[in-house]
Amino acid sequence: MKIFFQHKVAFFNTGIHLAKRIDKLGMRSSDTAQIFFEDVRVPQKNVIGEEGMGFTYQMLQFQEERLWAAVGSEYLKVRVH
């Protein structure tokens, strides 16, 4: 399986291990699993953004996601009533 994420590193690279998917109640169309990185090397050309900022970028993306979910629910509430 070839999966890409924030740093464009293929999962078949050495040192990247995907644990069993987590069964969850929320958005089932979005897989959730633990990812383990051990001595992974990312070529400079594949790095997206500033080194060491991945966690911050992801937290900002979550905030944007929540904002759009809230806007969408308000829009639907107005349309229904």
C-alpha positions in Angstrom: 0.0 0.0 0.0 1.4 3.4 -0.9 0.1 6.2 1.3 1.4 9.8 1.5 1.0 12.4 4.2 2.3 15.8 5.3 5.9 15.2 4.4 5.2 13.2 1.2 7.0 10.1 2.5 5.8 6.8 1.1 4.8 4.3 3.8 6.9 1.6 2.2 10.1 3.6 3.2 12.2 2.0 5.9 11.3 3.1 9.4 7.6 3.9 9.0 5.2 1.5 10.6 1.4 1.7 10.6 -0.3 0.1 13.5 -3.8 -1.5 13.3 -6.5 1.0 12.5 -8.5 2.4 15.4 -12.2 1.7 15.5 -14.0 5.0 16.3 -17.4 6.5 16.5 -16.7 9.7 14.5 -15.9 10.2 10.8 -15.5 6.6 9.6 -14.5 7.7 6.1 -11.3 9.0 7.6 -9.0 6.3 8.9 -7.3 6.7 12.2 -4.2 4.8 13.2 -0.9 5.1 15.1 2.1 5.8 12.9 5.6 5.0 14.2 8.7 6.7 12.8 12.1 5.2 13.4 15.2 6.8 11.8 13.2 8.1 8.8 15.0 10.3 6.3 13.0 12.8 4.3 14.7 14.2 1.2 14.8 18.0 1.3 12.7 18.3 -1.9 9.9 16.4 -0.2 9.6 18.6 2.9 6.5 20.7 3.0 6.7 23.8 5.2 9.3 24.5 7.9 11.1 21.7 9.6 9.8 21.0 13.1 6.4 22.8 12.5 4.4 19.7 11.4 2.5 19.4 14.7 1.6 23.2 14.6 0.5 22.9 11.0 -1.8 19.9 11.9 -3.3 21.7 14.9 -4.1 24.8 12.7 -5.7 22.4 10.1 -7.9 20.9 12.9 -9.0 24.4 13.8 -10.0 25.2 10.2 -11.8 21.9 10.0 -13.8 22.7 13.1 -14.7 26.1 11.8 -16.0 24.7 8.6 -18.0 22.1 10.5 -19.6 24.8 12.6 -20.4 27.0 9.6 -21.9 24.0 7.8 -24.1 23.1 10.7 -25.4 26.7 11.0 -26.1 26.8 7.3 -28.1 23.6 7.5 -30.0 24.9 10.5 -31.0 28.1 8.6 -32.0 26.1 5.5 -34.2 23.7 7.5 -36.1 26.4 9.4 
